[in-house]
Amino acid sequence: MVEMSDTISFIEKLAERRSQLIQRAEDATTEGERQHWLEVAEQLQIMIHLHTTPIAA
């Protein structure tokens, strides 16, 4: 069974990675590269949301 601390650690790592990707987008040299990193960051944001939103019974 997954411990709550493991889940929190996973979410924190996703958030950290998302921040790194946003920084990559800001540092991008082309619009295509910038858009790519923003899309990946958005996917991570969705994963974070799915792991932090309570499930309705």
PDB file of N, CA, C and O in Angstrom:
ATOM      1  N   MET A   1       0.844  -1.183   0.000  1.00  0.00           N
ATOM      2  CA  MET A   1       0.000   0.000   0.000  1.00  0.00           C
ATOM      3  C   MET A   1       0.889   1.246   0.000  1.00  0.00           C
ATOM      4  O   MET A   1       1.942   1.272   0.637  1.00  0.00           O
ATOM      5  N   VAL A   2       0.460   2.248  -0.706  1.00  0.00           N
ATOM      6  CA  VAL A   2       1.228   3.485  -0.830  1.00  0.00           C
ATOM      7  C   VAL A   2       1.018   4.335   0.421  1.00  0.00           C
ATOM      8  O   VAL A   2      -0.114   4.597   0.827  1.00  0.00           O
ATOM      9  N   GLU A   3       2.118   4.754   1.016  1.00  0.00           N
ATOM     10  CA  GLU A   3       2.059   5.618   2.192  1.00  0.00           C
ATOM     11  C   GLU A   3       1.748   7.054   1.769  1.00  0.00           C
ATOM     12  O   GLU A   3       2.093   7.473   0.664  1.00  0.00           O
ATOM     13  N   MET A   4       1.098   7.795   2.651  1.00  0.00           N
ATOM     14  CA  MET A   4       0.774   9.194   2.368  1.00  0.00           C
ATOM     15  C   MET A   4       2.046   9.995   2.124  1.00  0.00           C
ATOM     16  O   MET A   4       2.068  10.867   1.256  1.00  0.00           O
ATOM     17  N   SER A   5       3.106   9.711   2.876  1.00  0.00           N
ATOM     18  CA  SER A   5       4.363  10.449   2.693  1.00  0.00           C
ATOM     19  C   SER A   5       4.947  10.196   1.306  1.00  0.00           C
ATOM     20  O   SER A   5       5.554  11.090   0.718  1.00  0.00           O
ATOM     21  N   ASP A   6       4.767   8.984   0.780  1.00  0.00           N
ATOM     22  CA  ASP A   6       5.232   8.682  -0.577  1.00  0.00           C
ATOM     23  C   ASP A   6       4.448   9.492  -1.606  1.00  0.00           C
ATOM     24  O   ASP A   6       5.016  10.003  -2.571  1.00  0.00           O
ATOM     25  N   THR A   7       3.154   9.601  -1.392  1.00  0.00           N
ATOM     26  CA  THR A   7       2.307  10.369  -2.303  1.00  0.00           C
ATOM     27  C   THR A   7       2.680  11.847  -2.270  1.00  0.00           C
ATOM     28  O   THR A   7       2.772  12.496  -3.313  1.00  0.00           O
ATOM     29  N   ILE A   8       2.892  12.371  -1.071  1.00  0.00           N
ATOM     30  CA  ILE A   8       3.278  13.782  -0.940  1.00  0.00           C
ATOM     31  C   ILE A   8       4.617  14.025  -1.616  1.00  0.00           C
ATOM     32  O   ILE A   8       4.788  15.021  -2.319  1.00  0.00           O
ATOM     33  N   SER A   9       5.565  13.123  -1.409  1.00  0.00           N
ATOM     34  CA  SER A   9       6.881  13.248  -2.038  1.00  0.00           C
ATOM     35  C   SER A   9       6.751  13.224  -3.558  1.00  0.00           C
ATOM     36  O   SER A   9       7.415  13.997  -4.248  1.00  0.00           O
ATOM     37  N   PHE A  10       5.912  12.352  -4.077  1.00  0.00           N
ATOM     38  CA  PHE A  10       5.685  12.250  -5.515  1.00  0.00           C
ATOM     39  C   PHE A  10       5.113  13.560  -6.060  1.00  0.00           C
ATOM     40  O   PHE A  10       5.563  14.057  -7.092  1.00  0.00           O
ATOM     41  N   ILE A  11       4.128  14.109  -5.366  1.00  0.00           N
ATOM     42  CA  ILE A  11       3.506  15.364  -5.801  1.00  0.00           C
ATOM     43  C   ILE A  11       4.522  16.499  -5.760  1.00  0.00           C
ATOM     44  O   ILE A  11       4.563  17.331  -6.666  1.00  0.00           O
ATOM     45  N   GLU A  12       5.341  16.535  -4.711  1.00  0.00           N
ATOM     46  CA  GLU A  12       6.374  17.574  -4.608  1.00  0.00           C
ATOM     47  C   GLU A  12       7.367  17.472  -5.760  1.00  0.00           C
ATOM     48  O   GLU A  12       7.790  18.490  -6.308  1.00  0.00           O
ATOM     49  N   LYS A  13       7.740  16.250  -6.128  1.00  0.00           N
ATOM     50  CA  LYS A  13       8.668  16.061  -7.248  1.00  0.00           C
ATOM     51  C   LYS A  13       8.038  16.500  -8.565  1.00  0.00           C
ATOM     52  O   LYS A  13       8.707  17.101  -9.405  1.00  0.00           O
ATOM     53  N   LEU A  14       6.762  16.204  -8.745  1.00  0.00           N
ATOM     54  CA  LEU A  14       6.061  16.661  -9.950  1.00  0.00           C
ATOM     55  C   LEU A  14       6.040  18.185 -10.014  1.00  0.00           C
ATOM     56  O   LEU A  14       6.274  18.770 -11.071  1.00  0.00           O
ATOM     57  N   ALA A  15       5.761  18.820  -8.889  1.00  0.00           N
ATOM     58  CA  ALA A  15       5.709  20.284  -8.849  1.00  0.00           C
ATOM     59  C   ALA A  15       7.082  20.889  -9.129  1.00  0.00           C
ATOM     60  O   ALA A  15       7.194  21.891  -9.835  1.00  0.00           O
ATOM     61  N   GLU A  16       8.122  20.275  -8.573  1.00  0.00           N
ATOM     62  CA  GLU A  16       9.485  20.766  -8.820  1.00  0.00           C
ATOM     63  C   GLU A  16       9.841  20.628 -10.297  1.00  0.00           C
ATOM     64  O   GLU A  16      10.407  21.543 -10.895  1.00  0.00           O
ATOM     65  N   ARG A  17       9.510  19.494 -10.871  1.00  0.00           N
ATOM     66  CA  ARG A  17       9.802  19.263 -12.292  1.00  0.00           C
ATOM     67  C   ARG A  17       9.021  20.243 -13.165  1.00  0.00           C
ATOM     68  O   ARG A  17       9.541  20.745 -14.161  1.00  0.00           O
ATOM     69  N   ARG A  18       7.778  20.509 -12.789  1.00  0.00           N
ATOM     70  CA  ARG A  18       6.956  21.467 -13.540  1.00  0.00           C
ATOM     71  C   ARG A  18       7.612  22.846 -13.532  1.00  0.00           C
ATOM     72  O   ARG A  18       7.656  23.523 -14.558  1.00  0.00           O
ATOM     73  N   SER A  19       8.116  23.253 -12.383  1.00  0.00           N
ATOM     74  CA  SER A  19       8.805  24.547 -12.287  1.00  0.00           C
ATOM     75  C   SER A  19      10.033  24.584 -13.187  1.00  0.00           C
ATOM     76  O   SER A  19      10.314  25.600 -13.823  1.00  0.00           O
ATOM     77  N   GLN A  20      10.763  23.474 -13.237  1.00  0.00           N
ATOM     78  CA  GLN A  20      11.941  23.396 -14.104  1.00  0.00           C
ATOM     79  C   GLN A  20      11.543  23.523 -15.573  1.00  0.00           C
ATOM     80  O   GLN A  20      12.229  24.181 -16.355  1.00  0.00           O
ATOM     81  N   LEU A  21      10.443  22.897 -15.936  1.00  0.00           N
ATOM     82  CA  LEU A  21       9.988  22.955 -17.325  1.00  0.00           C
ATOM     83  C   LEU A  21       9.520  24.354 -17.702  1.00  0.00           C
ATOM     84  O   LEU A  21       9.740  24.805 -18.826  1.00  0.00           O
ATOM     85  N   ILE A  22       8.882  25.031 -16.772  1.00  0.00           N
ATOM     86  CA  ILE A  22       8.474  26.412 -17.037  1.00  0.00           C
ATOM     87  C   ILE A  22       9.709  27.281 -17.235  1.00  0.00           C
ATOM     88  O   ILE A  22       9.719  28.161 -18.096  1.00  0.00           O
ATOM     89  N   GLN A  23      10.749  27.040 -16.444  1.00  0.00           N
ATOM     90  CA  GLN A  23      11.998  27.785 -16.617  1.00  0.00           C
ATOM     91  C   GLN A  23      12.606  27.493 -17.989  1.00  0.00           C
ATOM     92  O   GLN A  23      13.101  28.401 -18.657  1.00  0.00           O
ATOM     93  N   ARG A  24      12.567  26.233 -18.404  1.00  0.00           N
ATOM     94  CA  ARG A  24      13.064  25.887 -19.745  1.00  0.00           C
ATOM     95  C   ARG A  24      12.288  26.632 -20.819  1.00  0.00           C
ATOM     96  O   ARG A  24      12.860  27.107 -21.799  1.00  0.00           O
ATOM     97  N   ALA A  25      10.982  26.727 -20.622  1.00  0.00           N
ATOM     98  CA  ALA A  25      10.147  27.448 -21.591  1.00  0.00           C
ATOM     99  C   ALA A  25      10.552  28.918 -21.651  1.00  0.00           C
ATOM    100  O   ALA A  25      10.613  29.508 -22.729  1.00  0.00           O
ATOM    101  N   GLU A  26      10.825  29.500 -20.495  1.00  0.00           N
ATOM    102  CA  GLU A  26      11.237  30.908 -20.465  1.00  0.00           C
ATOM    103  C   GLU A  26      12.591  31.114 -21.136  1.00  0.00           C
ATOM    104  O   GLU A  26      12.852  32.172 -21.709  1.00  0.00           O
ATOM    105  N   ASP A  27      13.451  30.096 -21.061  1.00  0.00           N
ATOM    106  CA  ASP A  27      14.792  30.181 -21.648  1.00  0.00           C
ATOM    107  C   ASP A  27      14.845  29.715 -23.105  1.00  0.00           C
ATOM    108  O   ASP A  27      15.896  29.791 -23.741  1.00  0.00           O
ATOM    109  N   ALA A  28      13.727  29.239 -23.629  1.00  0.00           N
ATOM    110  CA  ALA A  28      13.695  28.685 -24.986  1.00  0.00           C
ATOM    111  C   ALA A  28      14.099  29.730 -26.020  1.00  0.00           C
ATOM    112  O   ALA A  28      13.849  30.926 -25.865  1.00  0.00           O
ATOM    113  N   THR A  29      14.728  29.236 -27.073  1.00  0.00           N
ATOM    114  CA  THR A  29      15.184  30.143 -28.130  1.00  0.00           C
ATOM    115  C   THR A  29      14.201  30.228 -29.294  1.00  0.00           C
ATOM    116  O   THR A  29      14.287  31.142 -30.115  1.00  0.00           O
ATOM    117  N   THR A  30      13.271  29.281 -29.367  1.00  0.00           N
ATOM    118  CA  THR A  30      12.269  29.325 -30.433  1.00  0.00           C
ATOM    119  C   THR A  30      10.872  29.207 -29.825  1.00  0.00           C
ATOM    120  O   THR A  30      10.703  28.697 -28.717  1.00  0.00           O
ATOM    121  N   GLU A  31       9.897  29.679 -30.554  1.00  0.00           N
ATOM    122  CA  GLU A  31       8.511  29.588 -30.094  1.00  0.00           C
ATOM    123  C   GLU A  31       8.068  28.129 -29.990  1.00  0.00           C
ATOM    124  O   GLU A  31       7.331  27.767 -29.072  1.00  0.00           O
ATOM    125  N   GLY A  32       8.514  27.292 -30.928  1.00  0.00           N
ATOM    126  CA  GLY A  32       8.164  25.875 -30.891  1.00  0.00           C
ATOM    127  C   GLY A  32       8.698  25.189 -29.648  1.00  0.00           C
ATOM    128  O   GLY A  32       7.998  24.402 -29.012  1.00  0.00           O
ATOM    129  N   GLU A  33       9.937  25.490 -29.308  1.00  0.00           N
ATOM    130  CA  GLU A  33      10.545  24.915 -28.102  1.00  0.00           C
ATOM    131  C   GLU A  33       9.808  25.413 -26.853  1.00  0.00           C
ATOM    132  O   GLU A  33       9.518  24.635 -25.944  1.00  0.00           O
ATOM    133  N   ARG A  34       9.512  26.698 -26.820  1.00  0.00           N
ATOM    134  CA  ARG A  34       8.789  27.272 -25.674  1.00  0.00           C
ATOM    135  C   ARG A  34       7.431  26.599 -25.504  1.00  0.00           C
ATOM    136  O   ARG A  34       7.042  26.235 -24.395  1.00  0.00           O
ATOM    137  N   GLN A  35       6.722  26.440 -26.606  1.00  0.00           N
ATOM    138  CA  GLN A  35       5.398  25.818 -26.565  1.00  0.00           C
ATOM    139  C   GLN A  35       5.484  24.368 -26.098  1.00  0.00           C
ATOM    140  O   GLN A  35       4.637  23.909 -25.332  1.00  0.00           O
ATOM    141  N   HIS A  36       6.498  23.655 -26.557  1.00  0.00           N
ATOM    142  CA  HIS A  36       6.682  22.261 -26.154  1.00  0.00           C
ATOM    143  C   HIS A  36       6.811  22.147 -24.637  1.00  0.00           C
ATOM    144  O   HIS A  36       6.114  21.348 -24.012  1.00  0.00           O
ATOM    145  N   TRP A  37       7.705  22.946 -24.042  1.00  0.00           N
ATOM    146  CA  TRP A  37       7.933  22.854 -22.596  1.00  0.00           C
ATOM    147  C   TRP A  37       6.706  23.287 -21.812  1.00  0.00           C
ATOM    148  O   TRP A  37       6.429  22.737 -20.746  1.00  0.00           O
ATOM    149  N   LEU A  38       5.965  24.267 -22.323  1.00  0.00           N
ATOM    150  CA  LEU A  38       4.740  24.676 -21.639  1.00  0.00           C
ATOM    151  C   LEU A  38       3.683  23.578 -21.685  1.00  0.00           C
ATOM    152  O   LEU A  38       2.942  23.391 -20.720  1.00  0.00           O
ATOM    153  N   GLU A  39       3.609  22.857 -22.790  1.00  0.00           N
ATOM    154  CA  GLU A  39       2.651  21.751 -22.901  1.00  0.00           C
ATOM    155  C   GLU A  39       3.003  20.621 -21.942  1.00  0.00           C
ATOM    156  O   GLU A  39       2.118  20.048 -21.307  1.00  0.00           O
ATOM    157  N   VAL A  40       4.282  20.301 -21.833  1.00  0.00           N
ATOM    158  CA  VAL A  40       4.706  19.249 -20.905  1.00  0.00           C
ATOM    159  C   VAL A  40       4.423  19.689 -19.466  1.00  0.00           C
ATOM    160  O   VAL A  40       3.965  18.888 -18.651  1.00  0.00           O
ATOM    161  N   ALA A  41       4.692  20.951 -19.154  1.00  0.00           N
ATOM    162  CA  ALA A  41       4.409  21.476 -17.817  1.00  0.00           C
ATOM    163  C   ALA A  41       2.913  21.407 -17.515  1.00  0.00           C
ATOM    164  O   ALA A  41       2.515  21.114 -16.388  1.00  0.00           O
ATOM    165  N   GLU A  42       2.096  21.675 -18.516  1.00  0.00           N
ATOM    166  CA  GLU A  42       0.647  21.592 -18.334  1.00  0.00           C
ATOM    167  C   GLU A  42       0.213  20.154 -18.040  1.00  0.00           C
ATOM    168  O   GLU A  42      -0.670  19.929 -17.212  1.00  0.00           O
ATOM    169  N   GLN A  43       0.825  19.188 -18.710  1.00  0.00           N
ATOM    170  CA  GLN A  43       0.511  17.784 -18.446  1.00  0.00           C
ATOM    171  C   GLN A  43       0.869  17.407 -17.010  1.00  0.00           C
ATOM    172  O   GLN A  43       0.131  16.673 -16.354  1.00  0.00           O
ATOM    173  N   LEU A  44       1.999  17.910 -16.526  1.00  0.00           N
ATOM    174  CA  LEU A  44       2.371  17.649 -15.135  1.00  0.00           C
ATOM    175  C   LEU A  44       1.378  18.306 -14.182  1.00  0.00           C
ATOM    176  O   LEU A  44       1.043  17.737 -13.143  1.00  0.00           O
ATOM    177  N   GLN A  45       0.905  19.501 -14.532  1.00  0.00           N
ATOM    178  CA  GLN A  45      -0.088  20.172 -13.693  1.00  0.00           C
ATOM    179  C   GLN A  45      -1.361  19.334 -13.605  1.00  0.00           C
ATOM    180  O   GLN A  45      -1.981  19.257 -12.544  1.00  0.00           O
ATOM    181  N   ILE A  46      -1.747  18.719 -14.695  1.00  0.00           N
ATOM    182  CA  ILE A  46      -2.927  17.842 -14.694  1.00  0.00           C
ATOM    183  C   ILE A  46      -2.685  16.653 -13.777  1.00  0.00           C
ATOM    184  O   ILE A  46      -3.573  16.269 -13.015  1.00  0.00           O
ATOM    185  N   MET A  47      -1.500  16.066 -13.839  1.00  0.00           N
ATOM    186  CA  MET A  47      -1.173  14.939 -12.959  1.00  0.00           C
ATOM    187  C   MET A  47      -1.222  15.363 -11.494  1.00  0.00           C
ATOM    188  O   MET A  47      -1.745  14.636 -10.649  1.00  0.00           O
ATOM    189  N   ILE A  48      -0.682  16.531 -11.197  1.00  0.00           N
ATOM    190  CA  ILE A  48      -0.717  17.040  -9.823  1.00  0.00           C
ATOM    191  C   ILE A  48      -2.169  17.202  -9.376  1.00  0.00           C
ATOM    192  O   ILE A  48      -2.537  16.803  -8.271  1.00  0.00           O
ATOM    193  N   HIS A  49      -2.976  17.782 -10.235  1.00  0.00           N
ATOM    194  CA  HIS A  49      -4.394  17.988  -9.913  1.00  0.00           C
ATOM    195  C   HIS A  49      -5.093  16.650  -9.645  1.00  0.00           C
ATOM    196  O   HIS A  49      -5.864  16.529  -8.693  1.00  0.00           O
ATOM    197  N   LEU A  50      -4.825  15.664 -10.474  1.00  0.00           N
ATOM    198  CA  LEU A  50      -5.458  14.353 -10.300  1.00  0.00           C
ATOM    199  C   LEU A  50      -5.047  13.687  -8.991  1.00  0.00           C
ATOM    200  O   LEU A  50      -5.834  12.954  -8.392  1.00  0.00           O
ATOM    201  N   HIS A  51      -3.827  13.938  -8.549  1.00  0.00           N
ATOM    202  CA  HIS A  51      -3.342  13.323  -7.314  1.00  0.00           C
ATOM    203  C   HIS A  51      -3.725  14.109  -6.063  1.00  0.00           C
ATOM    204  O   HIS A  51      -3.558  13.612  -4.949  1.00  0.00           O
ATOM    205  N   THR A  52      -4.231  15.314  -6.228  1.00  0.00           N
ATOM    206  CA  THR A  52      -4.570  16.129  -5.060  1.00  0.00           C
ATOM    207  C   THR A  52      -6.063  16.411  -4.930  1.00  0.00           C
ATOM    208  O   THR A  52      -6.497  16.996  -3.937  1.00  0.00           O
ATOM    209  N   THR A  53      -6.844  16.007  -5.910  1.00  0.00           N
ATOM    210  CA  THR A  53      -8.287  16.221  -5.862  1.00  0.00           C
ATOM    211  C   THR A  53      -8.961  15.010  -5.220  1.00  0.00           C
ATOM    212  O   THR A  53      -8.749  13.878  -5.655  1.00  0.00           O
ATOM    213  N   PRO A  54      -9.766  15.242  -4.196  1.00  0.00           N
ATOM    214  CA  PRO A  54     -10.468  14.113  -3.567  1.00  0.00           C
ATOM    215  C   PRO A  54     -11.404  13.423  -4.562  1.00  0.00           C
ATOM    216  O   PRO A  54     -12.007  14.065  -5.422  1.00  0.00           O
ATOM    217  N   ILE A  55     -11.505  12.138  -4.428  1.00  0.00           N
ATOM    218  CA  ILE A  55     -12.386  11.345  -5.294  1.00  0.00           C
ATOM    219  C   ILE A  55     -13.785  11.343  -4.690  1.00  0.00           C
ATOM    220  O   ILE A  55     -13.958  11.055  -3.506  1.00  0.00           O
ATOM    221  N   ALA A  56     -14.775  11.666  -5.508  1.00  0.00           N
ATOM    222  CA  ALA A  56     -16.163  11.659  -5.036  1.00  0.00           C
ATOM    223  C   ALA A  56     -16.644  10.223  -4.922  1.00  0.00           C
ATOM    224  O   ALA A  56     -16.419   9.406  -5.814  1.00  0.00           O
ATOM    225  N   ALA A  57     -17.296   9.933  -3.834  1.00  0.00           N
ATOM    226  CA  ALA A  57     -17.786   8.568  -3.602  1.00  0.00           C
ATOM    227  C   ALA A  57     -19.098   8.331  -4.289  1.00  0.00           C
ATOM    228  O   ALA A  57     -19.654   7.236  -4.199  1.00  0.00           O
TER     229      ALA A  57
END
